[in-house]
Amino acid sequence: MTTDRGLLGVAKLKVAAAVVGVLVASLVGAFAVGAVGAPSVVGVENRFGDVTDETTVIHTDLVVHNPNPVGVQLGDTEIDYTVRMNDVPMAEGGGVGLDVDTGNSTQAFTSEMNNTRIPPWWKSHVNNGERTVVSINATVETSVLGNREFDVTQQREIETDLIGQFNSNETRPVETENPPPTASNPILYVNRTSAAWGQATERETPIDMEFEVYNPQVEPYVITEVGYEITMNDVQVGEGRSEGSYVIPGGGTETLETRTLMQNQRLDDWWVTHLRNDQVTDLRIEFYALVELPTGNTVRVPLDELTYEETIETDIFGTKNQTNGGGEADANADDGDSDSATPTPTDDETPTPSDSTTTPTATAAEDDDIGL
């Protein structure tokens, strides 16, 4: 009896193995003729999580489409994704052995971005005319259905204008608490200001500035120095002073040129404040001048009227108003505010999921409420 049971068990195992073999062969054969297809990524959504002085958590939801009539657990299915800003890799993640339901299902991942990636991105942003393309590339690969690989790329193009408002023809007076006996306030007028980015490097970002200054006095003035301090959310990201001196004749004008420098290594500290402040930054540039008076004395004059302030609000992933660390990507959403997410297979077959959608690429809004 024991022998019969043992033989019966072996027979059952052989039958089960044969059934599994037939199922696998049928599945692969069905894929070959197009009856079933490989899973593909059809949607991507990112949100910022916790941020520390060193790292930034990014929560990613990938919508995976399984065109097959049943859900399967594909033990060797692998999903990988990379977040880039102007081709600068910011974060990457993925997983292996995923439960893929039939139709669309959301796979949630968490990755960490090293904040030292902010300076290289900033350099690319400035040198690209204050433009950034935020892209998320996701790949799903499985050998169960013929070692197929499918990609999806989502992009957001954004623009900023941090220094544009510094270009002005407004006349602004310059006063001092103790004008010399031979002069009166205002001791000078600034009739024009302008600013333009220089070529950013990994180390610093230059801003070339000009001030057209008019001297209403009879005696000439000598400006021996123009100093500046740049802060972003009260984080000092630059300070310095100009070299050389300028003589402004009585009743005449002179154009002062100075190059201010942002220290890029301080930008990762600013990044932390930017995210903690709900992606809002207050940029401030303050100036002072050392003026040599006709008496030979030199006075430090705060150029309060030239203080430049700009508020920048960003929404890097377009999900700022959502709760960090939760929520699902809506594969059926088509409200005009999402980004395009188009799956691109690496073979000759193109999946056609019935409930996936594509939406227009997001662009920056006006008045510095931008989708960075």
TALIN-V693633 format. One record per pair of residues at least 12 apart in sequence whose C-alpha atoms are under 7 Angstrom apart, sorted by the first residue. I is the first residue (numbers start at 0). J is the second residue. Records with the same first field share a line. If there is no record, write none. Layout:
I=J ; J
This chain:
27=144 ; 145
30=144
35=66 ; 67
36=66 ; 67
37=65 ; 144 ; 147
38=63 ; 64 ; 65 ; 66
39=63 ; 64 ; 65 ; 139 ; 149
40=61 ; 62 ; 63 ; 64 ; 137 ; 138 ; 139 ; 150 ; 151 ; 342
41=62 ; 63 ; 64 ; 151 ; 340 ; 341 ; 342 ; 355
42=61 ; 62 ; 330 ; 340
43=60 ; 61 ; 62 ; 153 ; 328
44=59 ; 60 ; 61 ; 328
45=57 ; 58 ; 59 ; 60 ; 316
46=58 ; 59 ; 316 ; 318 ; 323
47=323
48=323 ; 324
50=271
51=271
52=268 ; 271
53=113 ; 114
54=111 ; 112 ; 113 ; 114
55=111 ; 112 ; 113 ; 114
56=109 ; 110 ; 111 ; 112
57=109 ; 110 ; 111
58=108 ; 109 ; 110 ; 324
59=107 ; 108 ; 109
60=105 ; 106 ; 107 ; 108 ; 327 ; 328
61=105 ; 106 ; 107
62=103 ; 104 ; 105 ; 106 ; 328 ; 330
63=103 ; 104 ; 105
64=102 ; 103 ; 104 ; 352
65=99 ; 100 ; 101 ; 102 ; 103
66=101 ; 102 ; 352
67=101
68=101
69=100 ; 101
70=99 ; 100 ; 101
71=98 ; 99 ; 100
72=96 ; 97 ; 98 ; 99
73=96 ; 97 ; 98
74=96 ; 97
75=95 ; 96 ; 141 ; 142
76=95 ; 96 ; 97 ; 140 ; 141
77=94 ; 95 ; 96 ; 139 ; 140 ; 141
78=93 ; 94 ; 95 ; 138 ; 139 ; 140
79=92 ; 93 ; 94 ; 137 ; 138 ; 139
80=92 ; 93 ; 135 ; 136 ; 137 ; 138
81=135 ; 136 ; 137
82=134 ; 135 ; 136
83=133 ; 134 ; 135
84=120 ; 131 ; 132 ; 133 ; 134
85=120 ; 123 ; 131 ; 132 ; 133
87=120
89=112 ; 116
90=110 ; 111 ; 112
91=110
92=110
93=108
105=327 ; 328
114=267
115=267
117=266 ; 267
118=201 ; 263 ; 264 ; 266 ; 267
119=201
122=199 ; 200 ; 201
125=199
126=198 ; 199
129=158 ; 159 ; 160
130=157 ; 158 ; 159
131=156 ; 157 ; 158
132=154 ; 155 ; 156 ; 157
133=154 ; 155 ; 156
134=152 ; 153 ; 154 ; 155
135=152 ; 153 ; 154
136=150 ; 151 ; 152 ; 153
137=150 ; 151 ; 152
138=150 ; 151
148=344 ; 345
149=342 ; 343 ; 344 ; 345
150=342 ; 343 ; 344
151=340 ; 341 ; 342 ; 343
152=340 ; 341
153=338 ; 339 ; 340
154=338 ; 339 ; 360
155=338 ; 360 ; 361 ; 362
156=361 ; 362
157=362 ; 363 ; 369 ; 370 ; 371
158=363
159=367 ; 369
161=309
162=194
165=192 ; 193 ; 194 ; 307
166=192 ; 193 ; 194
167=191 ; 192 ; 193
168=190 ; 191 ; 192
169=190 ; 191
170=188 ; 189 ; 190 ; 191
171=188 ; 189 ; 190 ; 304
172=185 ; 187 ; 188 ; 189
173=185 ; 186 ; 187 ; 188 ; 302
174=186
175=300
182=216
186=214 ; 215 ; 216
187=212 ; 213 ; 214 ; 215
188=212 ; 213 ; 214
189=210 ; 211 ; 212 ; 213
190=211 ; 212 ; 213
191=210 ; 211
192=209 ; 210 ; 211
193=208 ; 209 ; 210
194=206 ; 207 ; 208 ; 209
195=207 ; 208
201=263
202=262 ; 263 ; 264
203=260 ; 261 ; 262 ; 263
204=260 ; 261 ; 262 ; 263
205=258 ; 259 ; 260 ; 261
206=258 ; 259 ; 260
207=257 ; 258 ; 259
208=256 ; 257 ; 258
209=254 ; 255 ; 256 ; 257
210=254 ; 255 ; 256
211=252 ; 253 ; 254 ; 255
212=252 ; 253 ; 254
213=251 ; 252 ; 253
214=247 ; 248 ; 249 ; 250 ; 251 ; 252
215=249 ; 250
216=249 ; 250
217=249 ; 250
218=248 ; 249 ; 293
219=246 ; 247 ; 248 ; 249 ; 293
220=246 ; 247 ; 248 ; 290 ; 291 ; 292 ; 293
221=244 ; 245 ; 246 ; 247 ; 290 ; 291 ; 292
222=244 ; 245 ; 246 ; 288 ; 289 ; 290 ; 291
223=243 ; 244 ; 245 ; 289 ; 290 ; 291
224=240 ; 241 ; 242 ; 244 ; 288 ; 289
225=240 ; 241 ; 286 ; 287 ; 288 ; 289
226=239 ; 240 ; 241 ; 286 ; 287 ; 288
227=239 ; 240 ; 284 ; 285 ; 286 ; 287
228=284 ; 285 ; 286
229=283 ; 284 ; 285
230=282 ; 283 ; 284
231=269 ; 280 ; 281 ; 282 ; 283
232=269 ; 272 ; 280 ; 281 ; 282
234=269
236=261 ; 262 ; 265 ; 266
237=260 ; 261 ; 262
238=260
239=259
241=257 ; 258
278=312 ; 313 ; 314
279=311 ; 312 ; 313
280=310 ; 311 ; 312
281=308 ; 309 ; 310 ; 311
282=308 ; 309 ; 310
283=307 ; 308 ; 309
284=306 ; 307 ; 308
285=306 ; 307
286=301 ; 302 ; 305 ; 306
287=299 ; 300 ; 301 ; 302
288=300 ; 301 ; 302
311=367 ; 368
312=367 ; 368 ; 369
313=368 ; 369 ; 370 ; 371
314=369 ; 370 ; 371
315=370 ; 371
317=370
330=355 ; 356
331=354 ; 355 ; 356
333=358
335=358 ; 359
336=361
337=358 ; 359 ; 361
338=358 ; 359 ; 360 ; 361
339=357 ; 358 ; 359 ; 360
340=357
341=357
